[in-house]
Every structure is written in structure tokens, then in C-alpha cells.
């Protein structure tokens, strides 16, 4: 029995078997604990540690044993195609009722962001989840504005959101710590320089959410609830669910997202009708009166949106021409991009191999003119560039 080990110890496979039905103070358990104390790191020792912490020592365990279990996972060499390199042992140890809070905090600070995400899974204990959320907030004290550089040097929140099976609390905390959307024009920077920088930041913003949505397929509905309070993210998230990965979306949720998008078409139609009446000679006040019934039936958001185009400074030929094409532009965009796969199911092929949903290939959106983006370049309210007749933003 001792042939595979030193003369003073029993094989670890044998020890795992005999402690399965023993108590925490039994001779076999004490023998297994002593074997752990002197054994080198390896899969055999890790297996015995797991057997102890989930078996006879599930309610009470020495602190040094818990620390050994955590450090075994932290020190393991990363494996190809795995972000966390299996953190199950550390998860059990840090969720253990005998793990002191101060040790939990200290050991979490030694984790990489990927390991932190691995410890924030649904199966982790409540105390560990709280500690992971606190550590994530500590590492993300100041949330940056999105830039292209954050795709190659991501923030802790971005790395955590690359992990599958996150606990709901960790998922929401990571969302709150993400970079904010592209910054607005400050009124002083050269417009052309800002537009160039803004396009690059918008591409990075788009790619970041594309990766998150592919990695977090089980969290699409909570993500929509979160994005409803974050307008800069809401449009991008909804558009990706419809246009980039509808095959990853729960059918009932996809139907809800599609219905929500169709509501924008109704708003575009109303804006088109009002703008064309102004183009044909009505004043904004007369247009409001003519379409008073439709405006009264619209939501406050829709009314606010239409009212923006009735301001005097928005009555320039360029802006008015775009507003008059609002409904047409919506249909063009839907057929070419947003609704493409829904309208043409034969084109809806998976763009990632099975099991690779969380591995994203960076996608750069083609550059479009303001006309191509209209009316989305001015949505949501206050989030996009505003083009005055003079060319100012």
C-alpha cells in the first residue's frame, strides 16, 4: 500500500477513500491532514485537500489548511484556453465557514482578475461572493472612459466579465465598474480631431459589449435590466442582441428586444411626418398643432426626441433633410444591420465555434457618415453628437 509513497505515509487515493465516512477527529482524518502538511504540491495533494474540506472537515478546518488550498490554486500554472485554471479548490476553501474574513480579504488581493472572476461563480458561498464584490470595487475605484487601448489592456471588470457562470451580485458589480461610454465634445477641442477620437472610442465600446454579451449569455435579461438605467450602453446592448448574436438569445427575450426596437420605428415615422410638414412650409408651432393628437399619444421620451428637431437651430437644411428621412433611414439600417439575421435566417450562422462563446474576435465596425447613423447618432438624449448648422458639435 505504501509503494507509491514514502515509507511513512499511505497512498493519497487510499486516504481519500478511508476518510469518506469518518469524522473530523478520527485517526484517518488526522493522518490525512499530516500527509497534507508534508506533501509537495500536485494533483494528488489537491484531491486529498478537496476530500477533506468537503468531507470530514466541511464545518471546521485549520486555517493553515485553508490557506494551503487557496495558494495551491493561485500558484498553479495557467492552462491554455482557460481563464481561471480551475479555482474549485480555492472556492471551497474561501467559502469555508472556518475561513476568517481577514484571511479571505488578504488571499483575494493576491488573485489575478481572471482568478477573481473564477471565484465569483454561482457555486461560491455568500461570504466569498461579498468579498469578491468588495475586492472588485477596490480595484476599480475610478472607472475610465472607454478607449481603444482598453481592448488590449482591459480593466478588472472587463476581465471578470469574461468568466462564465458568474454569481448575480458579482455580475452586477462588474457592470457598475466598467468603463463609461465615449466622452462628449467639450466645446473646445477641434471638431475633426474629436470626431476621429470619438469614432475609435465608439468602435471600442461596441467591441467591448460584443465580447461581454457572448461571454454572459446566461445573463442577457439581467443585463438589459441594468442597461435600462445606463442609456449609453442600452442601445449598443440591444442592437447586438438583435444584429450580432440573435442565436445566443433566449427566444422570448429576443422577441421583447425586437418589439422594443420596433417602437423606435413609430417614433421615426412621427418625426418624418412632422419634419416634412415643416419643410413644406409649416412653422414648428403649426406642426405641433397639426400633430397634437399623435404627440399626446406618444411617450414622454418620444415627445422629447421629436421636440429636439423643432428647435429653431435644428431647422437648418442639413438637419431637416436627415429628419425627413428618419423613417427611411430606420428601415435601411434594420434591413442592412439590425434585423438582417432575423429577416434572413439562412445567413444566421454561428460566428464562433462551439465552446468558444467567450473568446471574442475583435470586430471593427465600418465607418459610416452621420446620415448612415441617423437617427441613432442623436440617441439616446444627450448621449450623441449634436450637429448645429455651423458644424459645431
DRENDO-1510 file (C-alpha; in Angstrom, 1 decimal, always signed):
<recs>
REC; n; res; u; v; w
REC; 1; UNK; +0.0; +0.0; +0.0 .
REC; 2; UNK; +2.9; +2.3; +0.7 .
REC; 3; UNK; +4.8; +1.5; -2.5 .
REC; 4; UNK; +3.7; +4.7; -4.3 .
REC; 5; UNK; +4.6; +7.0; -1.4 .
REC; 6; UNK; +7.3; +7.2; +1.2 .
REC; 7; UNK; +7.6; +4.5; +3.8 .
REC; 8; UNK; +6.0; +6.9; +6.4 .
REC; 9; UNK; +2.7; +7.6; +4.5 .
REC; 10; UNK; -0.2; +5.9; +2.8 .
REC; 11; UNK; -1.2; +6.5; -0.8 .
REC; 12; UNK; -3.4; +9.5; -1.2 .
REC; 13; UNK; -6.0; +7.5; -3.1 .
REC; 14; UNK; -6.3; +5.2; -0.1 .
REC; 15; UNK; -6.6; +8.1; +2.3 .
REC; 16; UNK; -9.4; +9.8; +0.2 .
REC; 17; UNK; -11.3; +6.5; +0.4 .
REC; 18; UNK; -11.0; +5.9; +4.1 .
REC; 19; UNK; -11.8; +9.5; +5.2 .
REC; 20; UNK; -15.1; +9.5; +3.2 .
REC; 21; UNK; -17.1; +8.2; +6.1 .
REC; 22; UNK; -15.1; +9.4; +9.0 .
REC; 23; UNK; -15.4; +12.4; +11.4 .
REC; 24; UNK; -13.1; +15.4; +11.7 .
REC; 25; UNK; -11.2; +14.0; +14.7 .
REC; 26; UNK; -10.8; +10.4; +13.6 .
REC; 27; UNK; -7.4; +8.8; +13.2 .
REC; 28; UNK; -7.7; +8.5; +9.4 .
REC; 29; UNK; -8.6; +12.2; +9.1 .
REC; 30; UNK; -5.6; +13.2; +11.3 .
REC; 31; UNK; -3.4; +11.0; +9.2 .
REC; 32; UNK; -4.6; +12.7; +6.0 .
REC; 33; UNK; -4.1; +16.2; +7.5 .
REC; 34; UNK; -0.5; +15.3; +8.4 .
REC; 35; UNK; +0.1; +13.9; +4.9 .
REC; 36; UNK; -1.0; +17.3; +3.5 .
REC; 37; UNK; +1.4; +19.1; +5.8 .
REC; 38; UNK; +4.5; +17.4; +4.3 .
REC; 39; UNK; +3.3; +16.6; +0.7 .
REC; 40; UNK; +4.5; +18.6; -2.3 .
REC; 41; UNK; +2.0; +20.5; -4.4 .
REC; 42; UNK; +0.3; +18.4; -7.0 .
REC; 43; UNK; -2.9; +16.9; -8.2 .
REC; 44; UNK; -2.8; +14.1; -5.6 .
REC; 45; UNK; -2.4; +16.6; -2.7 .
REC; 46; UNK; -5.2; +18.8; -4.2 .
REC; 47; UNK; -7.5; +15.8; -4.4 .
REC; 48; UNK; -6.9; +15.0; -0.8 .
REC; 49; UNK; -7.4; +18.6; +0.2 .
REC; 50; UNK; -10.8; +18.7; -1.6 .
REC; 51; UNK; -11.8; +15.4; +0.0 .
REC; 52; UNK; -11.0; +16.8; +3.5 .
REC; 53; UNK; -12.7; +20.2; +3.0 .
REC; 54; UNK; -15.9; +18.7; +1.5 .
REC; 55; UNK; -15.9; +15.7; +3.9 .
REC; 56; UNK; -14.8; +15.3; +7.5 .
REC; 57; UNK; -13.5; +18.9; +7.7 .
REC; 58; UNK; -16.5; +20.6; +6.0 .
REC; 59; UNK; -17.5; +22.5; +9.1 .
REC; 60; UNK; -14.2; +23.1; +10.9 .
REC; 61; UNK; -10.7; +23.1; +9.4 .
REC; 62; UNK; -7.3; +24.5; +10.5 .
REC; 63; UNK; -6.5; +28.0; +9.0 .
REC; 64; UNK; -3.2; +26.8; +7.6 .
REC; 65; UNK; -5.0; +24.0; +5.7 .
REC; 66; UNK; -7.4; +26.5; +4.1 .
REC; 67; UNK; -4.6; +28.8; +3.1 .
REC; 68; UNK; -2.7; +25.8; +1.6 .
REC; 69; UNK; -5.8; +25.0; -0.5 .
REC; 70; UNK; -6.1; +28.6; -1.8 .
REC; 71; UNK; -2.4; +29.0; -2.5 .
REC; 72; UNK; -2.4; +25.7; -4.4 .
REC; 73; UNK; -4.8; +27.2; -6.9 .
REC; 74; UNK; -3.2; +30.6; -7.0 .
REC; 75; UNK; +0.2; +29.1; -7.8 .
REC; 76; UNK; -0.9; +26.7; -10.5 .
REC; 77; UNK; +0.5; +27.3; -13.9 .
REC; 78; UNK; -2.2; +28.8; -16.3 .
REC; 79; UNK; -3.6; +26.3; -18.8 .
REC; 80; UNK; -4.2; +27.2; -22.5 .
REC; 81; UNK; -7.7; +28.3; -23.3 .
REC; 82; UNK; -8.7; +28.5; -19.6 .
REC; 83; UNK; -9.0; +31.9; -17.9 .
REC; 84; UNK; -9.0; +30.6; -14.3 .
REC; 85; UNK; -7.1; +27.3; -14.5 .
REC; 86; UNK; -9.7; +25.6; -12.2 .
REC; 87; UNK; -10.3; +27.5; -9.0 .
REC; 88; UNK; -12.6; +25.0; -7.4 .
REC; 89; UNK; -10.3; +24.2; -4.5 .
REC; 90; UNK; -9.8; +27.9; -3.6 .
REC; 91; UNK; -13.5; +28.4; -4.0 .
REC; 92; UNK; -14.3; +25.7; -1.4 .
REC; 93; UNK; -11.6; +27.0; +1.0 .
REC; 94; UNK; -12.6; +30.6; +0.8 .
REC; 95; UNK; -16.3; +29.7; +1.2 .
REC; 96; UNK; -15.5; +27.5; +4.2 .
REC; 97; UNK; -17.2; +28.6; +7.5 .
REC; 98; UNK; -13.8; +28.4; +9.3 .
REC; 99; UNK; -12.1; +30.9; +6.9 .
REC; 100; UNK; -11.5; +34.2; +8.7 .
REC; 101; UNK; -12.7; +37.3; +6.9 .
REC; 102; UNK; -9.3; +38.9; +7.2 .
REC; 103; UNK; -7.7; +35.8; +5.5 .
REC; 104; UNK; -10.3; +35.9; +2.8 .
REC; 105; UNK; -9.6; +39.5; +2.0 .
REC; 106; UNK; -5.8; +39.0; +2.1 .
REC; 107; UNK; -5.9; +36.0; -0.2 .
REC; 108; UNK; -8.3; +37.7; -2.7 .
REC; 109; UNK; -5.8; +40.5; -3.1 .
REC; 110; UNK; -3.3; +38.0; -4.3 .
REC; 111; UNK; -5.6; +36.8; -7.1 .
REC; 112; UNK; -5.4; +38.0; -10.7 .
REC; 113; UNK; -8.5; +39.4; -12.2 .
REC; 114; UNK; -9.2; +36.2; -14.1 .
REC; 115; UNK; -8.9; +34.2; -10.9 .
REC; 116; UNK; -11.1; +36.7; -9.1 .
REC; 117; UNK; -13.8; +36.0; -11.8 .
REC; 118; UNK; -13.4; +32.3; -11.2 .
REC; 119; UNK; -14.0; +32.7; -7.5 .
REC; 120; UNK; -17.1; +34.8; -8.2 .
REC; 121; UNK; -19.2; +31.9; -9.7 .
REC; 122; UNK; -22.7; +30.9; -8.6 .
REC; 123; UNK; -21.4; +28.0; -6.5 .
REC; 124; UNK; -19.3; +30.2; -4.2 .
REC; 125; UNK; -20.5; +30.8; -0.7 .
REC; 126; UNK; -22.2; +34.1; +0.3 .
REC; 127; UNK; -19.2; +35.3; +2.3 .
REC; 128; UNK; -16.9; +34.7; -0.6 .
REC; 129; UNK; -19.2; +36.5; -3.0 .
REC; 130; UNK; -19.4; +39.6; -0.8 .
REC; 131; UNK; -15.6; +39.6; -0.6 .
REC; 132; UNK; -15.2; +39.2; -4.4 .
REC; 133; UNK; -17.6; +42.2; -4.9 .
REC; 134; UNK; -15.7; +44.3; -2.4 .
REC; 135; UNK; -12.3; +43.4; -4.0 .
REC; 136; UNK; -13.6; +44.2; -7.5 .
REC; 137; UNK; -14.8; +47.6; -6.3 .
REC; 138; UNK; -11.4; +48.2; -4.6 .
REC; 139; UNK; -9.6; +47.5; -7.8 .
REC; 140; UNK; -12.0; +49.7; -9.8 .
REC; 141; UNK; -12.0; +52.8; -7.7 .
REC; 142; UNK; -12.0; +55.1; -10.7 .
REC; 143; UNK; -13.8; +54.0; -13.8 .
REC; 144; UNK; -12.1; +55.2; -17.0 .
REC; 145; UNK; -13.8; +56.4; -20.2 .
REC; 146; UNK; -13.6; +53.8; -23.0 .
REC; 147; UNK; -10.6; +54.0; -25.3 .
REC; 148; UNK; -9.3; +51.5; -27.9 .
REC; 149; UNK; -6.4; +50.7; -25.6 .
REC; 150; UNK; -8.8; +49.1; -23.1 .
REC; 151; UNK; -9.4; +46.3; -25.6 .
REC; 152; UNK; -5.8; +45.1; -25.3 .
REC; 153; UNK; -5.3; +46.2; -21.6 .
REC; 154; UNK; -8.7; +45.6; -20.1 .
REC; 155; UNK; -9.9; +46.8; -16.8 .
REC; 156; UNK; -10.5; +44.4; -13.9 .
REC; 157; UNK; -14.3; +44.5; -14.6 .
REC; 158; UNK; -13.8; +43.6; -18.2 .
REC; 159; UNK; -11.6; +40.6; -17.3 .
REC; 160; UNK; -14.1; +39.4; -14.7 .
REC; 161; UNK; -16.9; +39.6; -17.2 .
REC; 162; UNK; -15.0; +37.2; -19.4 .
REC; 163; UNK; -15.7; +34.4; -16.9 .
REC; 164; UNK; -18.8; +32.2; -17.4 .
REC; 165; UNK; -21.2; +31.3; -14.6 .
REC; 166; UNK; -20.8; +34.5; -12.5 .
REC; 167; UNK; -22.9; +35.0; -9.4 .
REC; 168; UNK; -25.6; +37.6; -10.0 .
REC; 169; UNK; -24.0; +40.0; -7.4 .
REC; 170; UNK; -20.6; +39.7; -9.0 .
REC; 171; UNK; -22.1; +40.2; -12.5 .
REC; 172; UNK; -23.9; +43.5; -11.5 .
REC; 173; UNK; -20.8; +44.8; -9.6 .
REC; 174; UNK; -18.6; +44.2; -12.6 .
REC; 175; UNK; -21.1; +46.0; -14.8 .
REC; 176; UNK; -21.0; +49.0; -12.5 .
REC; 177; UNK; -17.2; +49.1; -12.6 .
REC; 178; UNK; -17.0; +49.0; -16.4 .
REC; 179; UNK; -15.5; +52.0; -18.4 .
REC; 180; UNK; -18.1; +54.6; -19.3 .
REC; 181; UNK; -19.1; +55.3; -22.9 .
REC; 182; UNK; -17.3; +57.6; -25.3 .
REC; 183; UNK; -16.9; +61.1; -23.9 .
REC; 184; UNK; -18.8; +64.1; -25.3 .
REC; 185; UNK; -17.3; +67.1; -27.0 .
REC; 186; UNK; -16.1; +69.6; -24.5 .
REC; 187; UNK; -16.8; +72.6; -26.8 .
REC; 188; UNK; -13.1; +73.4; -27.1 .
REC; 189; UNK; -11.4; +70.5; -28.8 .
REC; 190; UNK; -11.1; +70.7; -32.6 .
REC; 191; UNK; -14.2; +69.1; -34.0 .
REC; 192; UNK; -12.4; +66.9; -36.6 .
REC; 193; UNK; -9.9; +65.7; -34.0 .
REC; 194; UNK; -12.7; +64.9; -31.6 .
REC; 195; UNK; -14.7; +63.1; -34.3 .
REC; 196; UNK; -11.7; +60.9; -35.1 .
REC; 197; UNK; -11.1; +60.0; -31.5 .
REC; 198; UNK; -14.9; +59.5; -30.9 .
REC; 199; UNK; -15.1; +57.1; -33.8 .
REC; 200; UNK; -12.3; +55.0; -32.3 .
REC; 201; UNK; -13.8; +55.1; -28.8 .
REC; 202; UNK; -17.2; +54.1; -30.2 .
REC; 203; UNK; -15.7; +51.1; -32.0 .
REC; 204; UNK; -14.0; +50.0; -28.8 .
REC; 205; UNK; -17.3; +50.5; -26.9 .
REC; 206; UNK; -19.1; +48.4; -29.5 .
REC; 207; UNK; -16.4; +45.6; -29.3 .
REC; 208; UNK; -16.4; +45.6; -25.5 .
REC; 209; UNK; -20.1; +44.9; -25.3 .
REC; 210; UNK; -19.9; +42.3; -28.1 .
REC; 211; UNK; -17.5; +40.3; -26.0 .
REC; 212; UNK; -19.4; +40.7; -22.8 .
REC; 213; UNK; -22.7; +39.6; -24.4 .
REC; 214; UNK; -21.0; +36.5; -25.9 .
REC; 215; UNK; -19.4; +35.5; -22.6 .
REC; 216; UNK; -22.5; +36.2; -20.5 .
REC; 217; UNK; -25.3; +34.5; -22.5 .
REC; 218; UNK; -27.0; +33.4; -19.3 .
REC; 219; UNK; -27.2; +37.0; -18.1 .
REC; 220; UNK; -28.8; +38.7; -21.0 .
REC; 221; UNK; -32.0; +39.6; -19.2 .
REC; 222; UNK; -30.3; +41.0; -16.1 .
REC; 223; UNK; -28.0; +42.9; -18.4 .
REC; 224; UNK; -31.0; +44.5; -20.1 .
REC; 225; UNK; -32.4; +45.5; -16.7 .
REC; 226; UNK; -29.1; +47.1; -15.8 .
REC; 227; UNK; -28.6; +48.9; -19.2 .
REC; 228; UNK; -32.1; +50.4; -18.9 .
REC; 229; UNK; -30.5; +52.7; -16.3 .
REC; 230; UNK; -27.4; +53.3; -18.5 .
REC; 231; UNK; -28.5; +54.8; -21.8 .
REC; 232; UNK; -25.1; +54.8; -23.4 .
REC; 233; UNK; -24.9; +51.0; -23.0 .
REC; 234; UNK; -28.6; +50.2; -23.6 .
REC; 235; UNK; -28.7; +51.0; -27.4 .
REC; 236; UNK; -25.5; +49.0; -28.0 .
REC; 237; UNK; -26.6; +46.0; -26.0 .
REC; 238; UNK; -30.0; +45.9; -27.6 .
REC; 239; UNK; -28.5; +46.3; -31.1 .
REC; 240; UNK; -26.0; +43.4; -30.6 .
REC; 241; UNK; -28.7; +41.1; -29.2 .
REC; 242; UNK; -30.7; +41.7; -32.4 .
REC; 243; UNK; -28.0; +42.0; -35.0 .
REC; 244; UNK; -24.8; +40.2; -33.9 .
REC; 245; UNK; -25.8; +37.2; -31.9 .
REC; 246; UNK; -29.6; +36.5; -32.0 .
REC; 247; UNK; -28.9; +32.8; -31.9 .
REC; 248; UNK; -27.5; +33.2; -28.4 .
REC; 249; UNK; -30.6; +35.0; -27.1 .
REC; 250; UNK; -33.5; +33.2; -25.4 .
REC; 251; UNK; -36.4; +33.3; -27.9 .
REC; 252; UNK; -38.8; +35.1; -25.6 .
REC; 253; UNK; -36.2; +37.7; -24.7 .
REC; 254; UNK; -35.3; +38.2; -28.4 .
REC; 255; UNK; -39.0; +38.8; -29.1 .
REC; 256; UNK; -39.1; +41.5; -26.4 .
REC; 257; UNK; -36.0; +43.2; -27.8 .
REC; 258; UNK; -37.4; +43.1; -31.3 .
REC; 259; UNK; -40.7; +44.7; -30.1 .
REC; 260; UNK; -38.8; +47.4; -28.3 .
REC; 261; UNK; -36.8; +48.2; -31.4 .
REC; 262; UNK; -40.0; +48.4; -33.5 .
REC; 263; UNK; -41.2; +51.1; -31.2 .
REC; 264; UNK; -38.3; +53.3; -32.5 .
REC; 265; UNK; -39.8; +52.9; -35.9 .
REC; 266; UNK; -43.0; +54.5; -34.8 .
REC; 267; UNK; -41.0; +57.4; -33.4 .
REC; 268; UNK; -39.1; +57.7; -36.6 .
REC; 269; UNK; -42.3; +57.8; -38.6 .
REC; 270; UNK; -43.7; +60.6; -36.5 .
REC; 271; UNK; -40.5; +62.6; -36.8 .
REC; 272; UNK; -40.5; +62.2; -40.5 .
REC; 273; UNK; -44.1; +63.4; -40.9 .
REC; 274; UNK; -43.6; +66.5; -38.7 .
REC; 275; UNK; -40.2; +67.3; -40.3 .
REC; 276; UNK; -41.7; +67.1; -43.8 .
REC; 277; UNK; -44.6; +69.4; -42.8 .
REC; 278; UNK; -42.0; +71.9; -41.6 .
REC; 279; UNK; -40.0; +71.5; -44.8 .
REC; 280; UNK; -43.2; +72.2; -46.8 .
REC; 281; UNK; -43.9; +75.5; -45.0 .
REC; 282; UNK; -45.4; +74.9; -41.5 .
REC; 283; UNK; -43.7; +76.6; -38.6 .
REC; 284; UNK; -42.7; +74.4; -35.6 .
REC; 285; UNK; -45.8; +75.7; -33.7 .
REC; 286; UNK; -48.1; +74.9; -36.5 .
REC; 287; UNK; -46.6; +71.4; -36.8 .
REC; 288; UNK; -47.1; +70.8; -33.1 .
REC; 289; UNK; -50.8; +71.8; -33.5 .
REC; 290; UNK; -51.3; +69.6; -36.6 .
REC; 291; UNK; -49.8; +66.6; -34.9 .
REC; 292; UNK; -51.1; +67.3; -31.4 .
REC; 293; UNK; -53.0; +64.1; -31.2 .
REC; 294; UNK; -50.1; +61.9; -32.2 .
REC; 295; UNK; -47.8; +63.7; -29.8 .
REC; 296; UNK; -50.3; +63.3; -27.0 .
REC; 297; UNK; -50.4; +59.6; -27.6 .
REC; 298; UNK; -46.6; +59.3; -27.7 .
REC; 299; UNK; -44.4; +58.6; -24.7 .
REC; 300; UNK; -42.6; +61.4; -22.9 .
REC; 301; UNK; -39.3; +60.1; -24.4 .
REC; 302; UNK; -40.7; +60.2; -27.9 .
REC; 303; UNK; -42.1; +63.7; -27.4 .
REC; 304; UNK; -38.8; +64.9; -26.1 .
REC; 305; UNK; -37.0; +63.3; -29.0 .
REC; 306; UNK; -39.3; +65.0; -31.6 .
REC; 307; UNK; -39.2; +68.3; -29.8 .
REC; 308; UNK; -35.4; +68.5; -30.3 .
REC; 309; UNK; -35.9; +68.7; -34.0 .
REC; 310; UNK; -38.5; +71.5; -33.6 .
REC; 311; UNK; -35.9; +73.8; -32.0 .
REC; 312; UNK; -35.0; +76.8; -34.2 .
REC; 313; UNK; -31.4; +75.8; -34.5 .
REC; 314; UNK; -32.4; +72.4; -35.8 .
REC; 315; UNK; -34.3; +73.8; -38.7 .
REC; 316; UNK; -31.3; +74.0; -41.0 .
REC; 317; UNK; -31.5; +72.4; -44.4 .
REC; 318; UNK; -29.0; +69.6; -43.4 .
REC; 319; UNK; -30.6; +68.6; -40.2 .
REC; 320; UNK; -34.1; +68.9; -41.7 .
REC; 321; UNK; -33.2; +66.7; -44.6 .
REC; 322; UNK; -32.0; +64.0; -42.2 .
REC; 323; UNK; -35.1; +64.3; -40.1 .
REC; 324; UNK; -37.3; +64.0; -43.2 .
REC; 325; UNK; -35.5; +60.6; -43.9 .
REC; 326; UNK; -35.8; +59.3; -40.4 .
REC; 327; UNK; -38.3; +56.5; -41.2 .
REC; 328; UNK; -36.4; +55.6; -44.4 .
REC; 329; UNK; -33.1; +55.5; -42.5 .
REC; 330; UNK; -34.5; +53.3; -39.8 .
REC; 331; UNK; -35.7; +50.7; -42.5 .
REC; 332; UNK; -32.3; +50.9; -44.3 .
REC; 333; UNK; -30.4; +50.3; -41.1 .
REC; 334; UNK; -32.8; +47.5; -40.0 .
REC; 335; UNK; -32.5; +45.6; -43.3 .
REC; 336; UNK; -28.7; +46.1; -43.6 .
REC; 337; UNK; -27.7; +45.5; -40.0 .
REC; 338; UNK; -30.1; +45.4; -37.0 .
REC; 339; UNK; -32.7; +43.0; -38.4 .
REC; 340; UNK; -30.5; +41.3; -41.0 .
REC; 341; UNK; -30.4; +37.8; -39.5 .
REC; 342; UNK; -34.0; +37.9; -38.3 .
REC; 343; UNK; -35.1; +38.8; -41.8 .
REC; 344; UNK; -32.7; +36.4; -43.5 .
REC; 345; UNK; -32.4; +33.3; -41.2 .
REC; 346; UNK; -30.3; +31.5; -43.8 .
REC; 347; UNK; -27.5; +34.0; -43.1 .
REC; 348; UNK; -27.5; +33.5; -39.4 .
REC; 349; UNK; -24.6; +31.2; -38.9 .
REC; 350; UNK; -22.6; +30.9; -35.7 .
REC; 351; UNK; -19.5; +33.0; -35.9 .
REC; 352; UNK; -17.7; +31.2; -33.1 .
REC; 353; UNK; -17.0; +27.5; -32.6 .
REC; 354; UNK; -18.9; +25.5; -30.0 .
REC; 355; UNK; -17.4; +26.1; -26.6 .
REC; 356; UNK; -15.7; +29.3; -27.7 .
REC; 357; UNK; -18.6; +31.8; -27.0 .
REC; 358; UNK; -16.4; +33.7; -24.5 .
REC; 359; UNK; -13.5; +34.0; -26.9 .
REC; 360; UNK; -14.1; +37.1; -29.0 .
REC; 361; UNK; -12.6; +38.1; -32.2 .
REC; 362; UNK; -12.3; +41.9; -32.3 .
REC; 363; UNK; -14.7; +43.4; -34.9 .
REC; 364; UNK; -14.3; +46.9; -36.2 .
REC; 365; UNK; -17.4; +48.5; -37.4 .
REC; 366; UNK; -17.3; +50.1; -40.9 .
REC; 367; UNK; -17.2; +53.8; -40.7 .
REC; 368; UNK; -20.4; +55.5; -41.7 .
REC; 369; UNK; -21.4; +59.1; -42.3 .
REC; 370; UNK; -23.7; +60.9; -39.9 .
REC; 371; UNK; -26.5; +60.2; -42.4 .
REC; 372; UNK; -25.9; +56.4; -42.2 .
REC; 373; UNK; -26.1; +56.5; -38.4 .
REC; 374; UNK; -29.2; +58.8; -38.3 .
REC; 375; UNK; -31.3; +58.8; -36.2 .
REC; 376; UNK; -29.1; +56.8; -33.8 .
REC; 377; UNK; -26.3; +59.3; -33.8 .
REC; 378; UNK; -28.7; +61.5; -31.8 .
REC; 379; UNK; -29.9; +58.8; -29.4 .
REC; 380; UNK; -30.3; +58.5; -26.6 .
REC; 381; UNK; -31.0; +62.0; -25.5 .
REC; 382; UNK; -27.8; +63.8; -24.5 .
REC; 383; UNK; -25.6; +60.8; -25.5 .
REC; 384; UNK; -24.6; +61.5; -29.0 .
REC; 385; UNK; -23.1; +64.3; -31.1 .
REC; 386; UNK; -25.3; +67.2; -31.9 .
REC; 387; UNK; -24.7; +68.9; -35.2 .
REC; 388; UNK; -25.7; +72.5; -35.4 .
REC; 389; UNK; -26.0; +74.4; -38.7 .
REC; 390; UNK; -22.5; +75.9; -38.2 .
REC; 391; UNK; -20.9; +72.4; -38.0 .
REC; 392; UNK; -20.4; +72.8; -34.2 .
REC; 393; UNK; -21.0; +69.7; -32.1 .
</recs>
